[in-house]
Amino acid sequence: MLKKLLTISAAFIITTTAICMQPLDYPIDAQQEHIYEAMGWVRINCPNCHESRVWPSREFVLNRMQMTAEEEQRMIQAITDYTGEIVPGRLCPFCDRELPEVE
């Protein structure tokens, strides 16, 4: 019983400290982005991975940027290696998109 209680408590604490941002319904692929732009979405570089992405609005991006320094650090570490270089193929936790290969 105590083990179950500790497990439930840990799960609750972990989920409350996780990065909680507005859900983002992105275009499935780059060919569909022009359709979203025609519907009023704006093209802005992602503040985390710096890739050009389409967003519902500038306010949407600003609202997603309201996070603690610890959350911001975890987000940066999710896409970089130990030297600080961005790793292609990883999912950016800010924009929910896979980082492209550098050509």
Secondary structure, DSSP 8 states (H G I E B T S, - for coil): -HHHHHHHHHHHHHHHHS---------SSGGGHHHHHHTT-EEEE-TTT--EEEES-HHHHHHHT---HHHHHHHHHHHB-TTS-B-TT-B-TTT--B-----
